[in-house]
């Protein structure tokens, strides 16, 4: 999903299109996902759960949910992905482009100006002449927006400078951002003044654009404002300000950065050192050795990622140092960079460190509680770990350890280099490596060349691997695979290994071929296998399976058993429930009824729920209301011949809630009226009959 979204954002970078993500994960997981998946588009956090305010407002009931909106904010498509999403977006963009072109002739200045800007930002070359005409428009705002649109289309900026400077104060932030970025790229020193003014904007996007423009123009008059913005509460703004000071450079820019570098605990200290180095202060590169030893993991991560931008600094020793870092992310960055080195010493260091990491995580693969985390940790090391895992597979004695290694390699199967390494394992001299290689490769495709190896290990005594091989054979339709499964069942005829028997029968069912049906048909003669084989044959679609099944006898109308629920019982239950309502109102309550019956154990709550109906009419499944205050629900439990009675009462806030739950044997129904006082019993008899609802029995 993320790769497609990245390609969409890249393809439509200059189009009137925006991708917005809403995430319901916890914040820490969201940050990790954004970094790992290179999420550059705007992503909002929705409270860390699936009932966040945004999801609730948009009626989201499943994840992921995708809405494609048009330029007016109307949902046009829902849950389209891949090629269908591309088609939907392109169709809406084409419609929007046509609409914008028409708006260039609108009588409304706002529509004319924004149409010119949007067409320019979308790179619609065909609209260039029409936008140029708007440079003579009577409305000054239309003119400045048209100039911004033309600049975005690649027109020379010199004739447009005056209008672009005015556009930096446009009421639309998007126009401001585009004009500031254009002025920064123009190299026009005369525009530094308007860019400095924009540094006081309250809009963070405008601020970042102005900061970038100040850096590109090397505007020394912006240094004081930039220094202040390095402490901005928004990270994007503060980081942009630090980078801009490095671009400004000179005495003023360097002095400001050195002043900031004097704060050893400054949150942006890594970026400050990088900006100083880029401004010409080569001595600041020494700070990165200390950063890579910092106790804060975020500082070490930032430092290792910044090394690539420090042209002229000897970084190899720093990357080698990072190989021993406690944090996997730091180590991975260092490893990826050093992998490009052909130095034998570096390559040996990489292999040694990687081997240590594998051996550190290997014991955790044998533990059911830690195997998932350990497998993810190994996969995070990259494809270089695959050869080492295959080596460890050859010496691993435990089935759990082998399964953990297999799980890890399975998770890395999308990497072609890992697939090549696993395929080489088919020729290994170590038998267990050949077996696991065949099992892992069958997920890529049911290659017939894997059948002999899978058949060999299906009949082997290798724990787990034999069951895995049986499952794999179920994906093959060839007769050889069926014969291998039948052989296993014959071998297990006197065995107590129910797991292997069930797996083999399940694989034959999955094959769903006449040969598989015949193999299952032969099992019907064995009392040990008959029940499972018959069930598998019933689920098979091949007509060949039907000839092995005996026709079932015509069904007779079932006679109610002594403990089953009937309509007569339902009526009795209704009367008993109404009586219980009256008992509850008289103050006897749940425990009192149980006590009076002499069976307190029978009053154990068997069904406790929380429900509020907001004072509205109750859903029909709760039964008819009894008066203005109560409602009842009667359910049967035929297994124990019990009746569950639930009474609902109206609370002070006008909502209904569960008040009491009673489970009674049907034999005790007739005892309930005897518990009522004479007056209450009279009430029950005089009470108007409640309209009966259809009761379900089971």
C-alpha positions as CSV (number, residue, x, y, z in Angstrom):
1,X,0.0,0.0,0.0
2,X,2.7,2.5,1.0
3,X,4.8,2.0,-2.2
4,X,1.8,2.9,-4.3
5,X,1.0,5.9,-2.2
6,X,4.6,7.1,-2.6
7,X,4.5,6.7,-6.3
8,X,1.1,8.6,-6.4
9,X,2.5,11.5,-4.5
10,X,5.7,11.6,-6.6
11,X,3.7,11.4,-9.9
12,X,1.3,14.1,-8.9
13,X,3.8,16.4,-7.1
14,X,2.8,19.5,-9.1
15,X,-0.9,18.6,-9.6
16,X,-3.9,19.9,-7.6
17,X,-3.8,16.8,-5.6
18,X,-3.0,16.1,-1.9
19,X,-2.8,12.8,-0.1
20,X,-3.8,12.9,3.6
21,X,-3.3,10.0,6.0
22,X,-5.3,9.5,9.2
23,X,-3.6,7.0,11.6
24,X,-5.3,5.3,14.6
25,X,-2.1,3.6,15.9
26,X,-0.3,4.7,19.0
27,X,2.0,7.7,18.5
28,X,5.2,5.8,18.8
29,X,4.1,3.2,16.2
30,X,3.0,6.1,13.9
31,X,6.4,7.8,14.1
32,X,8.2,4.5,13.4
33,X,5.9,3.7,10.4
34,X,6.3,7.2,9.0
35,X,10.1,6.9,9.1
36,X,10.3,3.3,7.9
37,X,7.8,3.7,5.0
38,X,9.1,7.2,4.0
39,X,5.7,8.9,4.5
40,X,6.2,12.4,3.3
41,X,2.6,13.3,2.9
42,X,0.5,14.9,5.7
43,X,-0.5,12.3,8.3
44,X,-2.8,13.1,11.2
45,X,-2.9,11.2,14.5
46,X,-6.4,10.2,15.5
47,X,-6.0,9.6,19.2
48,X,-4.3,6.2,19.2
49,X,-7.5,4.1,18.8
50,X,-10.1,3.2,16.2
51,X,-12.7,5.4,17.8
52,X,-10.9,8.7,17.3
53,X,-12.7,11.9,16.5
54,X,-11.8,11.9,12.8
55,X,-12.8,8.3,12.2
56,X,-16.0,8.9,14.0
57,X,-16.8,12.1,12.1
58,X,-16.2,10.3,8.7
59,X,-18.1,7.2,9.7
60,X,-15.1,4.9,9.3
61,X,-15.9,1.3,10.3
62,X,-13.0,-0.6,8.8
63,X,-9.2,-0.1,8.3
64,X,-7.9,0.9,5.9
65,X,-10.7,3.0,4.5
66,X,-9.9,5.2,1.5
67,X,-11.9,8.2,0.3
68,X,-11.2,10.0,-3.0
69,X,-12.6,13.5,-2.9
70,X,-13.1,16.0,-5.7
71,X,-12.1,19.6,-5.7
72,X,-15.3,20.5,-3.8
73,X,-14.7,18.1,-1.0
74,X,-17.4,15.6,-2.2
75,X,-16.5,11.9,-1.8
76,X,-16.5,10.4,-5.3
77,X,-14.9,7.0,-4.7
78,X,-14.5,4.8,-1.7
79,X,-11.9,2.0,-1.0
80,X,-10.3,2.0,-4.4
81,X,-6.7,0.8,-4.6
82,X,-3.9,0.3,-7.0
83,X,-4.8,0.9,-10.6
84,X,-8.4,1.7,-9.7
85,X,-7.2,4.5,-7.4
86,X,-4.9,5.9,-10.2
87,X,-7.9,5.8,-12.6
88,X,-10.2,7.6,-10.1
89,X,-7.6,10.3,-9.3
90,X,-6.7,10.9,-12.9
91,X,-10.4,11.2,-13.9
92,X,-11.1,13.7,-11.2
93,X,-7.9,15.7,-12.1
94,X,-8.9,15.8,-15.7
95,X,-12.3,17.1,-14.7
96,X,-10.7,19.6,-12.3
97,X,-8.3,20.9,-15.0
98,X,-11.2,21.5,-17.4
99,X,-13.1,23.3,-14.7
100,X,-10.1,25.4,-13.8
101,X,-9.5,26.4,-17.4
102,X,-13.1,27.6,-17.6
103,X,-12.6,29.5,-14.4
104,X,-9.9,31.6,-16.0
105,X,-12.7,33.5,-17.7
106,X,-14.9,33.7,-14.6
107,X,-16.5,37.1,-13.6
108,X,-15.2,36.5,-10.0
109,X,-11.7,37.7,-9.4
110,X,-11.1,35.0,-6.7
111,X,-11.9,32.2,-9.1
112,X,-9.8,33.7,-11.9
113,X,-6.8,34.2,-9.7
114,X,-6.9,30.8,-8.0
115,X,-7.5,29.0,-11.4
116,X,-4.3,30.6,-12.7
117,X,-2.3,29.6,-9.7
118,X,-3.6,26.0,-9.6
119,X,-3.1,25.5,-13.4
120,X,0.5,26.7,-13.0
121,X,1.2,24.5,-10.0
122,X,-0.3,21.5,-11.9
123,X,2.1,22.2,-14.8
124,X,-0.7,22.6,-17.4
125,X,1.4,24.0,-20.2
126,X,-1.7,24.5,-22.5
127,X,-3.0,27.1,-20.1
128,X,0.1,29.3,-20.3
129,X,-1.2,31.9,-22.8
130,X,-4.5,32.2,-21.0
131,X,-2.7,32.8,-17.7
132,X,-0.4,35.3,-19.4
133,X,-3.5,37.3,-20.4
134,X,-4.4,37.6,-16.7
135,X,-1.2,39.6,-16.0
136,X,-3.2,42.6,-17.4
137,X,-6.2,41.8,-15.3
138,X,-7.9,44.8,-13.5
139,X,-7.7,43.0,-10.1
140,X,-4.2,43.2,-8.5
141,X,-4.6,39.9,-6.7
142,X,-5.4,38.1,-9.9
143,X,-2.3,39.5,-11.5
144,X,0.0,38.4,-8.6
145,X,-1.5,34.9,-8.6
146,X,-1.2,34.7,-12.4
147,X,2.5,35.6,-12.1
148,X,3.0,32.9,-9.5
149,X,1.3,30.4,-11.8
150,X,3.5,31.4,-14.7
151,X,6.6,31.1,-12.6
152,X,5.6,27.6,-11.6
153,X,5.2,26.8,-15.3
154,X,8.8,27.7,-15.8
155,X,8.5,31.3,-17.2
156,X,11.5,33.6,-16.6
157,X,11.1,35.2,-13.2
158,X,12.7,38.6,-13.9
159,X,9.7,40.2,-15.6
160,X,7.5,38.8,-12.8
161,X,9.5,39.8,-9.8
162,X,7.4,42.7,-8.7
163,X,4.2,40.7,-8.8
164,X,5.9,37.7,-7.1
165,X,7.0,40.0,-4.2
166,X,3.4,41.1,-3.8
167,X,2.2,37.5,-3.9
168,X,4.2,36.8,-0.7
169,X,1.5,38.6,1.2
170,X,-1.4,36.9,-0.5
171,X,-4.2,35.7,1.8
172,X,-3.9,32.2,0.4
173,X,-1.0,30.4,2.1
174,X,-0.4,28.1,-0.9
175,X,0.2,31.2,-3.1
176,X,2.5,32.7,-0.5
177,X,4.6,29.5,-0.3
178,X,4.9,29.2,-4.1
179,X,6.0,32.8,-4.5
180,X,8.5,32.6,-1.6
181,X,10.1,29.5,-3.0
182,X,10.2,31.0,-6.5
183,X,11.9,34.2,-5.2
184,X,14.5,32.0,-3.3
185,X,15.4,30.1,-6.4
186,X,15.5,33.3,-8.5
187,X,18.7,34.5,-6.7
188,X,17.2,38.1,-6.6
189,X,18.9,39.9,-3.7
190,X,16.3,42.6,-3.9
191,X,13.7,40.1,-2.8
192,X,15.4,39.5,0.6
193,X,13.4,42.2,2.3
194,X,10.0,40.6,1.5
195,X,11.3,37.2,2.5
196,X,12.5,38.6,5.9
197,X,9.0,40.0,6.5
198,X,7.5,36.6,5.8
199,X,9.6,35.2,8.6
200,X,7.0,36.6,11.0
201,X,4.2,34.6,9.5
202,X,2.1,32.4,11.8
203,X,1.6,29.8,9.2
204,X,4.3,27.0,9.5
205,X,4.3,26.2,5.8
206,X,4.8,29.8,4.9
207,X,7.6,30.0,7.5
208,X,9.4,27.0,6.1
209,X,9.3,28.5,2.6
210,X,10.5,31.9,3.8
211,X,13.3,30.3,5.8
212,X,14.4,28.3,2.8
213,X,14.3,31.4,0.6
214,X,16.4,33.3,3.1
215,X,19.1,30.6,3.0
216,X,19.1,30.4,-0.8
217,X,19.5,34.2,-1.1
218,X,22.1,34.2,1.7
219,X,20.2,37.0,3.4
220,X,22.4,38.1,6.3
221,X,19.7,40.5,7.4
222,X,17.6,37.4,8.2
223,X,20.1,35.9,10.7
224,X,18.5,37.2,13.9
225,X,15.1,36.0,12.9
226,X,16.4,32.6,11.8
227,X,18.3,32.3,15.2
228,X,15.0,32.9,17.0
229,X,13.2,30.4,14.8
230,X,15.6,27.6,15.7
231,X,13.6,27.4,19.0
232,X,10.3,27.2,17.3
233,X,7.8,24.7,18.8
234,X,7.3,23.0,15.4
235,X,10.2,20.7,14.5
236,X,10.0,21.4,10.8
237,X,10.4,25.1,11.3
238,X,13.3,24.8,13.8
239,X,15.2,22.3,11.6
240,X,14.7,24.5,8.5
241,X,16.0,27.5,10.4
242,X,19.2,25.7,11.4
243,X,19.8,24.5,7.9
244,X,19.2,28.0,6.5
245,X,21.8,29.5,8.9
246,X,24.3,27.1,7.4
247,X,23.4,28.2,3.9
248,X,23.6,31.9,4.8
249,X,27.1,31.2,6.3
250,X,29.6,34.0,6.4
251,X,30.5,35.6,9.7
252,X,26.9,36.3,10.8
253,X,25.5,32.8,10.0
254,X,28.5,31.0,11.4
255,X,28.5,33.1,14.6
256,X,24.8,32.4,15.2
257,X,25.4,28.7,14.7
258,X,28.4,28.7,17.1
259,X,26.3,30.4,19.7
260,X,23.7,27.7,19.4
261,X,26.4,25.0,19.4
262,X,27.5,26.4,22.8
263,X,24.3,24.8,24.3
264,X,25.4,21.1,24.8
265,X,21.8,19.9,25.3
266,X,20.2,21.9,22.5
267,X,17.5,19.5,20.8
268,X,18.9,20.4,17.4
269,X,22.6,20.0,18.3
270,X,23.3,17.5,15.6
271,X,21.8,19.6,12.8
272,X,23.6,22.7,14.2
273,X,27.0,20.8,13.9
274,X,26.1,19.7,10.4
275,X,25.1,23.2,9.4
276,X,28.3,24.6,10.8
277,X,30.4,22.0,8.9
278,X,28.5,22.9,5.7
279,X,29.1,26.6,6.3
280,X,32.9,26.0,6.2
281,X,33.7,25.3,9.9
282,X,35.4,21.9,9.4
283,X,36.3,21.6,13.1
284,X,32.6,21.0,13.9
285,X,32.8,17.6,12.2
286,X,34.7,16.3,15.3
287,X,31.4,16.7,17.3
288,X,29.9,13.7,15.5
289,X,32.2,11.3,17.4
290,X,30.6,12.4,20.6
291,X,27.1,12.4,19.1
292,X,27.6,8.7,18.2
293,X,28.3,8.0,21.9
294,X,25.4,10.1,23.2
295,X,23.2,8.3,25.8
296,X,20.1,9.5,23.8
297,X,19.2,7.1,21.0
298,X,17.5,9.8,18.9
299,X,20.7,11.8,18.9
300,X,22.7,8.8,17.7
301,X,20.2,8.1,15.0
302,X,20.2,11.7,13.8
303,X,24.0,11.7,13.8
304,X,24.4,8.5,11.8
305,X,21.9,9.8,9.2
306,X,23.6,13.2,9.0
307,X,27.0,11.8,8.1
308,X,26.1,11.3,4.5
309,X,25.7,15.1,4.0
310,X,29.1,16.0,5.4
311,X,31.1,16.1,2.3
312,X,34.8,16.2,3.0
313,X,34.6,14.6,6.4
314,X,36.3,11.2,7.0
315,X,33.2,9.2,8.0
316,X,34.3,5.6,7.6
317,X,35.7,5.3,11.2
318,X,32.5,6.8,12.5
319,X,30.4,4.2,10.6
320,X,32.6,1.4,11.9
321,X,32.1,2.7,15.4
322,X,28.3,2.7,14.9
323,X,28.4,-1.0,14.0
324,X,28.7,-1.7,17.8
325,X,25.8,0.6,18.8
326,X,23.1,-0.8,21.0
327,X,20.4,0.5,18.7
328,X,19.5,-1.7,15.6
329,X,18.5,1.3,13.5
330,X,21.9,2.9,14.0
331,X,23.7,-0.3,13.2
332,X,21.6,-0.9,10.1
333,X,22.4,2.6,8.6
334,X,26.1,2.0,9.3
335,X,26.0,-1.5,7.7
336,X,24.3,-0.3,4.5
337,X,26.9,2.4,4.0
338,X,29.9,0.1,4.8
339,X,28.5,-2.7,2.5
340,X,29.6,-0.6,-0.4
341,X,33.2,-0.7,0.7
342,X,35.6,-3.2,-0.9
343,X,38.1,-3.0,1.9
344,X,38.6,-6.6,3.2
345,X,38.9,-5.4,6.8
346,X,35.6,-3.6,6.6
347,X,33.9,-6.6,5.1
348,X,35.3,-8.8,7.8
349,X,34.1,-6.4,10.5
350,X,30.7,-6.4,8.9
351,X,30.4,-10.2,8.9
352,X,31.7,-10.5,12.5
353,X,29.2,-7.9,13.8
354,X,26.3,-9.5,11.9
355,X,27.2,-13.0,13.2
356,X,27.2,-11.7,16.7
357,X,23.8,-10.2,16.2
358,X,22.4,-13.4,14.7
359,X,23.9,-15.5,17.6
360,X,22.4,-13.1,20.1
361,X,18.9,-13.4,18.7
362,X,19.0,-17.2,17.8
363,X,18.1,-18.5,21.3
364,X,15.0,-16.2,21.3
365,X,13.8,-18.0,18.2
366,X,13.4,-21.2,20.3
367,X,11.0,-19.5,22.7
368,X,7.4,-19.1,21.7
369,X,7.1,-15.8,23.7
370,X,10.1,-14.1,22.0
371,X,10.1,-15.7,18.5
372,X,8.1,-13.0,16.8
373,X,10.2,-10.1,18.1
374,X,13.4,-12.0,17.4
375,X,12.4,-12.9,13.9
376,X,11.5,-9.2,13.2
377,X,14.9,-8.2,14.6
378,X,16.7,-10.5,12.3
379,X,14.7,-9.5,9.3
380,X,15.5,-5.9,10.1
381,X,19.2,-6.7,9.6
382,X,18.5,-7.0,5.9
383,X,19.3,-9.7,3.2
384,X,22.9,-10.0,4.4
385,X,21.6,-12.1,7.3
386,X,20.2,-14.8,5.1
387,X,23.5,-16.7,4.4
388,X,24.2,-16.7,8.2
389,X,20.7,-18.0,8.9
390,X,21.2,-20.9,6.4
391,X,24.5,-21.7,8.2
392,X,22.8,-21.7,11.6
393,X,19.9,-23.9,10.2
394,X,22.5,-26.6,9.4
395,X,23.6,-26.8,13.0
396,X,20.3,-26.1,14.8
397,X,19.1,-29.2,16.7
398,X,15.8,-28.0,18.0
399,X,12.6,-28.1,15.9
400,X,11.5,-24.7,17.5
401,X,14.8,-23.1,16.5
402,X,14.6,-24.4,13.0
403,X,11.0,-23.2,12.7
404,X,12.1,-19.8,14.0
405,X,14.8,-19.5,11.3
406,X,12.3,-20.7,8.7
407,X,9.8,-18.1,9.8
408,X,12.5,-15.4,9.5
409,X,13.5,-16.4,6.0
410,X,9.8,-16.6,5.0
411,X,9.3,-13.0,6.1
412,X,12.2,-12.0,3.8
413,X,11.0,-13.9,0.8
414,X,10.2,-10.8,-1.2
415,X,13.9,-10.1,-1.5
416,X,15.2,-11.9,-4.6
417,X,18.7,-12.3,-3.2
418,X,17.2,-14.2,-0.2
419,X,15.3,-16.5,-2.6
420,X,18.5,-17.2,-4.4
421,X,20.2,-18.2,-1.2
422,X,17.4,-20.4,-0.1
423,X,17.3,-22.1,-3.6
424,X,21.0,-22.9,-3.2
425,X,20.0,-24.7,0.0
426,X,18.3,-27.4,-2.1
427,X,21.8,-28.7,-3.0
428,X,23.2,-28.6,0.5
429,X,24.9,-31.6,1.9
430,X,23.0,-31.1,5.2
431,X,19.7,-33.0,4.9
432,X,17.6,-30.6,7.1
433,X,18.7,-27.6,5.1
434,X,17.4,-29.3,1.9
435,X,14.0,-29.9,3.6
436,X,13.5,-26.4,4.9
437,X,14.6,-24.9,1.5
438,X,12.0,-26.9,-0.4
439,X,9.3,-26.0,2.1
440,X,10.1,-22.2,1.9
441,X,10.4,-22.2,-1.8
442,X,7.0,-23.8,-2.4
443,X,5.4,-20.5,-1.2
444,X,6.9,-18.8,-4.3
445,X,5.2,-21.2,-6.7
446,X,4.2,-24.9,-6.7
447,X,7.3,-26.0,-8.6
448,X,7.2,-29.7,-9.5
449,X,10.9,-30.0,-8.9
450,X,10.3,-29.6,-5.2
451,X,8.0,-32.6,-5.0
452,X,10.7,-35.3,-4.4
453,X,12.3,-33.3,-1.5
454,X,8.9,-32.5,0.0
455,X,7.8,-36.2,-0.3
456,X,11.0,-37.3,1.4
457,X,10.6,-35.0,4.4
458,X,6.8,-35.6,4.7
459,X,7.7,-39.2,5.7
460,X,10.7,-38.2,7.8
461,X,11.0,-38.1,11.6
462,X,11.9,-34.4,11.6
463,X,9.5,-32.7,14.0
464,X,7.6,-29.8,12.5
465,X,9.3,-30.1,9.1
466,X,7.3,-33.3,8.3
467,X,4.0,-31.5,9.1
468,X,5.1,-28.5,7.1
469,X,6.0,-30.7,4.1
470,X,2.6,-32.4,4.3
471,X,0.9,-29.0,4.1
472,X,3.1,-28.0,1.2
473,X,2.1,-31.1,-0.7
474,X,-1.5,-30.0,-0.5
475,X,-0.7,-27.2,-2.9
476,X,0.3,-29.6,-5.6
477,X,-2.2,-31.3,-7.9
478,X,0.2,-33.9,-9.3
479,X,-0.3,-37.6,-8.6
480,X,3.1,-37.8,-7.0
481,X,2.0,-35.4,-4.3
482,X,-1.1,-37.5,-3.7
483,X,0.9,-40.7,-3.5
484,X,3.3,-39.1,-1.0
485,X,0.4,-38.1,1.2
486,X,-1.2,-41.6,1.0
487,X,2.2,-43.1,1.9
488,X,2.3,-41.0,5.1
489,X,-1.2,-42.2,6.1
490,X,-0.3,-45.8,5.6
491,X,2.9,-45.3,7.7
492,X,0.8,-43.6,10.4
493,X,-1.9,-46.4,10.5
494,X,-0.6,-47.7,13.8
495,X,0.8,-44.4,15.0
496,X,-0.6,-42.2,17.7
497,X,0.5,-39.0,15.9
498,X,-3.0,-37.5,15.3
499,X,-1.4,-34.2,14.2
500,X,0.3,-35.7,11.1
501,X,-2.8,-37.8,10.3
502,X,-5.1,-34.7,10.4
503,X,-2.6,-32.6,8.3
504,X,-2.2,-35.3,5.6
505,X,-6.0,-35.7,5.3
506,X,-6.4,-31.9,5.1
507,X,-3.8,-31.8,2.3
508,X,-5.6,-34.4,0.3
509,X,-8.9,-32.5,0.7
510,X,-7.1,-29.3,-0.4
511,X,-5.8,-31.1,-3.6
512,X,-9.4,-31.8,-4.5
513,X,-8.5,-34.1,-7.3
514,X,-10.0,-37.5,-8.3
515,X,-6.8,-39.2,-7.1
516,X,-7.0,-37.4,-3.7
517,X,-10.7,-38.5,-3.4
518,X,-9.7,-42.1,-4.1
519,X,-6.9,-42.0,-1.5
520,X,-9.4,-40.7,1.0
521,X,-12.0,-43.3,0.0
522,X,-9.5,-46.1,0.9
523,X,-9.3,-44.6,4.4
524,X,-13.0,-45.2,5.0
525,X,-12.2,-48.9,5.6
526,X,-10.0,-47.9,8.6
527,X,-12.1,-47.1,11.7
528,X,-9.3,-44.8,12.9
529,X,-9.4,-42.5,9.8
530,X,-13.1,-43.0,8.8
531,X,-14.6,-40.0,10.5
532,X,-12.0,-37.5,9.3
533,X,-11.9,-39.0,5.8
534,X,-15.6,-38.8,5.4
535,X,-15.7,-35.1,6.5
536,X,-12.9,-34.3,4.1
537,X,-14.8,-36.0,1.2
538,X,-17.9,-34.1,2.0
539,X,-16.0,-30.8,1.7
540,X,-14.4,-31.7,-1.6
541,X,-15.9,-30.2,-4.8
542,X,-14.7,-32.9,-7.3
543,X,-17.5,-35.2,-8.3
544,X,-15.2,-38.2,-7.7
545,X,-15.6,-37.6,-4.0
546,X,-19.3,-38.2,-4.0
547,X,-19.1,-41.9,-5.1
548,X,-17.3,-42.7,-1.8
549,X,-20.1,-41.2,0.4
550,X,-23.1,-43.2,1.4
551,X,-26.5,-41.5,0.7
552,X,-28.0,-40.2,3.9
553,X,-31.3,-41.6,5.1
554,X,-34.4,-39.4,4.7
555,X,-34.8,-37.2,7.8
556,X,-37.8,-37.6,10.0
557,X,-39.5,-34.8,11.9
558,X,-37.6,-34.6,15.2
559,X,-39.6,-35.1,18.3
560,X,-38.9,-32.7,21.1
561,X,-36.7,-34.2,23.8
562,X,-37.5,-33.8,27.4
563,X,-35.1,-30.9,27.8
564,X,-35.8,-29.1,24.5
565,X,-37.7,-25.8,24.4
566,X,-41.2,-25.7,22.9
567,X,-43.8,-23.0,22.3
568,X,-45.6,-24.2,25.4
569,X,-42.4,-23.6,27.4
570,X,-42.1,-20.2,25.8
571,X,-45.5,-19.2,27.1
572,X,-44.7,-20.5,30.5
573,X,-41.4,-18.6,30.4
574,X,-43.2,-15.4,29.5
575,X,-45.5,-15.8,32.5
576,X,-42.6,-16.6,34.8
577,X,-40.7,-13.6,33.5
578,X,-43.7,-11.3,34.1
579,X,-44.0,-12.7,37.6
580,X,-40.3,-12.1,38.2
581,X,-40.7,-8.4,37.1
582,X,-43.4,-8.0,39.7
583,X,-41.2,-9.7,42.3
584,X,-38.3,-7.4,41.4
585,X,-40.6,-4.3,41.7
586,X,-41.8,-5.5,45.1
587,X,-38.1,-5.5,46.3
588,X,-37.4,-9.2,46.4
589,X,-34.7,-8.9,43.7
590,X,-32.5,-11.5,42.1
591,X,-30.9,-12.9,45.2
592,X,-34.3,-12.9,47.0
593,X,-35.9,-15.1,44.3
594,X,-33.1,-17.5,44.5
595,X,-33.2,-17.7,48.2
596,X,-36.9,-18.2,48.3
597,X,-36.6,-21.0,45.8
598,X,-34.0,-22.6,48.0
599,X,-31.6,-22.7,45.0
600,X,-29.3,-19.8,45.2
601,X,-26.8,-21.5,42.8
602,X,-29.5,-21.5,40.1
603,X,-29.6,-17.7,40.2
604,X,-26.1,-17.4,38.9
605,X,-26.0,-14.8,36.2
606,X,-25.4,-16.6,32.9
607,X,-25.7,-13.5,30.6
608,X,-24.5,-10.1,31.7
609,X,-24.4,-7.3,29.2
610,X,-24.3,-3.5,29.1
611,X,-26.9,-1.8,26.9
612,X,-28.4,1.7,26.7
613,X,-31.3,2.6,24.5
614,X,-31.3,6.4,25.1
615,X,-34.9,6.4,26.3
616,X,-36.1,5.5,22.8
617,X,-38.3,2.5,21.9
618,X,-36.3,-0.6,22.6
619,X,-35.3,-2.9,19.7
620,X,-37.7,-5.8,19.2
621,X,-35.1,-8.3,20.1
622,X,-35.5,-7.2,23.8
623,X,-39.1,-8.2,23.7
624,X,-42.2,-6.0,24.4
625,X,-42.0,-3.3,27.1
626,X,-43.7,-4.2,30.4
627,X,-45.3,-0.9,31.5
628,X,-43.3,2.3,31.3
629,X,-40.3,1.2,33.3
630,X,-39.4,-2.4,32.5
631,X,-38.7,-4.6,29.5
632,X,-37.9,-8.3,29.4
633,X,-35.9,-10.7,27.3
634,X,-36.5,-14.5,27.5
635,X,-34.0,-16.9,26.0
636,X,-33.8,-20.7,26.1
637,X,-30.8,-22.8,26.9
638,X,-32.0,-26.2,25.8
639,X,-28.8,-28.0,27.0
640,X,-29.7,-27.4,30.7
641,X,-33.4,-26.7,30.1
642,X,-32.9,-23.3,31.8
643,X,-34.7,-20.0,31.0
644,X,-32.8,-16.8,31.2
645,X,-34.9,-13.8,32.3
646,X,-33.5,-10.3,31.9
647,X,-35.2,-7.2,33.3
648,X,-34.4,-3.7,32.1
649,X,-35.2,-0.5,34.0
650,X,-35.3,3.1,33.0
651,X,-32.7,5.2,34.8
652,X,-33.0,8.8,36.1
653,X,-31.2,10.0,32.9
654,X,-33.9,8.5,30.8
655,X,-31.8,5.7,29.4
656,X,-32.4,2.0,29.8
657,X,-29.9,-0.4,31.4
658,X,-29.7,-4.0,32.5
659,X,-30.9,-4.3,36.0
660,X,-31.2,-8.0,36.8
661,X,-30.4,-11.3,35.2
662,X,-32.0,-14.6,36.3
663,X,-31.4,-18.2,35.1
664,X,-34.0,-20.7,36.3
665,X,-34.8,-24.3,35.5
666,X,-38.2,-24.6,33.8
667,X,-39.4,-26.9,36.6
668,X,-39.2,-23.9,39.0
669,X,-41.5,-21.6,36.9
670,X,-44.6,-22.7,38.7
671,X,-43.1,-21.9,42.0
672,X,-42.6,-18.2,41.2
673,X,-46.3,-17.1,41.6
674,X,-46.3,-18.6,45.1
675,X,-43.7,-16.2,46.2
676,X,-45.8,-13.2,45.5
677,X,-47.9,-11.5,48.2
678,X,-51.7,-11.9,47.6
679,X,-52.1,-8.4,46.3
680,X,-49.2,-8.8,43.9
681,X,-50.5,-12.1,42.7
682,X,-53.9,-10.4,42.0
683,X,-52.1,-7.8,40.0
684,X,-50.5,-10.4,37.8
685,X,-53.8,-12.0,37.0
686,X,-55.5,-8.7,36.3
687,X,-52.6,-7.4,34.2
688,X,-53.5,-6.8,30.6
689,X,-51.9,-9.5,28.4
690,X,-48.7,-8.4,26.7
691,X,-48.7,-8.9,22.9
692,X,-46.6,-11.9,22.2
693,X,-43.5,-11.8,20.1
694,X,-42.1,-14.6,18.1
695,X,-39.6,-16.4,20.3
696,X,-36.7,-18.2,18.8
697,X,-36.0,-21.7,20.2
698,X,-33.0,-23.8,19.7
